[in-house]
C-alpha cells in the first residue's frame, strides 16, 4: 500500500502527492482556507499500458505528526470507520448501519464504526473516539463515496485530523473512495437487472426501493 510521502504543517498545503504503483501518479492539494480549486487529479504515466481501473490500494496516511507507509492488512488494534455523506433522511442513515454490520460480519474485523460526514450522528469525531475506546491505536477511515471529489480531498481529511488531535499517539489512514473498481461494474449491473426484473413483474422490489414506488416505468 503506497501512501503520501510529503506534508507540511499549518496553513496551506496539507499533502503533496500520492503515488500508485505503475498505473497512476495522483497529485492533489488540500487547503485549510475556504477557497478550493479542482486539482490536476490524475496524470497517466506514459510507460503504462492497458490501464482500466484505478488501483484499490491508495490512501492518505498520517500519524499525529507524521506521514508514512502503513503495513498492509487490518489488525486487532485497528479501528475501521465507514463514512458516508450523511442525510436528513433517517432511513438513508440507517442503511449505513446495515452496511457496517454486513461489512463487520464478512470481514471479521473487530472494530468497525459508521460515521456521517455531516447532517447526522455519529460524526467522524464520535466514531473516531469510539474506535479508540475499543482499543484501536490506528484508525482507518474508509469513505463510502464513489469518486474523489471535494469531500475526499478536503472535508473528510480535515474532520479526521481534528478528531485525531484528541487522541495523541493514535495514527490514522484515509483510504481511497470506491472509484473505478472493477467489482462496481457487477454491482451496477446487478441493480439494473434486478430493477428491470421487478418492472417486468418477475421480481420483488429490492430493500432500497421497497415501499417507495420508485422502481417503475415512467411514461
N, C-alpha and C positions, 0 to 999 in steps of 0.2 A: 504494500500500500504506500503510495507516494503522497507526501504532504508538503505544504508550502514551506519553503526554507528561508523566507525572509519576512521581517516585520519591523515596524517602527512604532514607538510608543507615543502617546499623546495625540494631539490634533493632527489630522492629515491622513496619510495612507496607513491603513492598518495591515494590509497584506499585499505582497508584491506579485507573486506568480505561483501557479500550480502546474507542475509538470506531470503529465500522464505518460507512462511508458509507450514509446513509439508513436502512438496514434495522434496525440494532441499536445499542444502546449497551450495552456489556458492562462490568460492574463486578466487580472481584474483589480479594481480599486474599491475599497470600502472606506468611505469618509465619514467622519463624525459630525460634519456640518450638514445643514439641511439640504444643500444642493447635491444633486446626484445626476451624473451623466452616464449614459449607457456606454460601457467599455467596449473595446475591441475584444470580444469574448473568446472566440476560438480561432486559432491560426493553425492550419494543417501543415505538417512538416512535409516537405517535398519528397523525402525519401520513403514515405509510407504509401502503400498502395492498397486498393480494395478495402477502404475503410467504410464500415457500415454503421457501427454503433459506438456511442460514447462509452469508454470503459467504465466499469462499475466500481473501481477501487480508488476514486479520488476523494479527498477530504480536506477540510480546513482543520488543522490540528493545533492545539495550544495547551500548554500548562500555564498556570498563573505565573507569567514572567518569561515564557519561552515557547518556541515552536520547534517541532521536530518530527521525525518519522516515528509512527506508532507500530507496535507489534501487531501482526495480523491476528484476528480472532477475538471473540468476546469471552472474557474470563469471568470468574465468580465475583470478582471485585469491580466489575464494570456495570454501570447502570446505563440503560438504553432509554432515550426519550423519543417517542414518535410524535412529531409536532406537525399539526396542520394549521390552516389559517385561522380557524375559529369562525363561528356563525352565531347570529342572533336566533337562529332556528334550533331549538333544543334537540330535535330529532337528529339533525346533522352532527351535532357534537357527540351525542350518544353513540353514533355509528363509529366514531373513532375509538371509543371504549371497547366496542365489539371487535374492532380490528386488532387492537392491542392484545386482547385476550387470545385471539386466533394466533397472533404473532408469538406471544409468550408460550402458548401450548405447543406450537410447531417447532420452535427453535430450542425450547428448554432453557432459555436464558432466565436467570434468577431474578433480575431486577429490570423491569420494563414498566415505564410510566407513560401515560398520554399527556399531551400538552397542547394548548391552543396559543398561537402567536398573539392573538388579540380577540376581543369581544366576549370571551368566555373563560371560565376557570376549568381546570387548573392551568395556570400560566407556566411559561418556561421556568420562571423563578421557583414556583411552587414544586414543579416536577423535579427540578434540579435538587432542591432541598430534600425531597422525598427519597431520591436515589442515595444521597449521602447518608441520610438517617438509616437506610437499609444496609449501609456498609460499603457503598461504592467509593473507590478512590480515583476512578476515572468515569466521566460521563460522556456517552456517545449520543449526540443529538442528530436524529435522522429526519430531515424534512420530508413530510408526506406531500410533496409538491411535484408536479410534472417537470417543470423546466427551471433553469437557474435565472430567475428574474430578480427584481429588487429585494424581495423578501429574503432570498438566499444570499445575495451579495451583501446586504446591509442589515436588515432588521433582525433576522434570527441570530447572526453572529453577535450583534450588539446586545440583544437581550440575554444571550447566553453568557457573554463576558460580564455583564452586570451581575448575573446570578452567581457566577464563579467567584466574584470578589468577596462573597460572604462565606466562602469555604476555602481558605488558604490550604494549599497542598493538594487540592483536587484538580486534576487536569481534565481537559475535555476535548472532544473532537466534534466538528460539524461536518457531517458526511455530505456527499453529493445528493442532489434530488434524484428522482426516478429517471428522468432523462430519456435518452434514446436506447432503452434497454430492450433487447430482442423479445423478452418474455411479455412485454407490454403489448406487442402485436397480438399475441394469443389472447390476452385479457380483453382487448378492444374487440377482437373478432368474436370472442365468446359472448360479449354483451350484445353485439349486433345480432348474432344468430338467435340468442335467447329472446330478444325483444321481437324479432320478426316471427319467431315461433308463436309467441303469445298473441301477436296481432292476427296471425292466421288461425288462431283458435286451437293450436296444438300444444300449448304450454301455459302454465300459470305465470302470474306476474312474479318478477324477482323481488327479493326483500327490499330493494331500493324503491321500486315503483309501486309496491303493494299499497292499495288503497288510495293512490293519488289520481288514477285515471289518466296519467300522462303517457303511458305506453299504448298508443293507438295511432291509427292512420288519420291524418287531418285532411279535409277536402281542399 
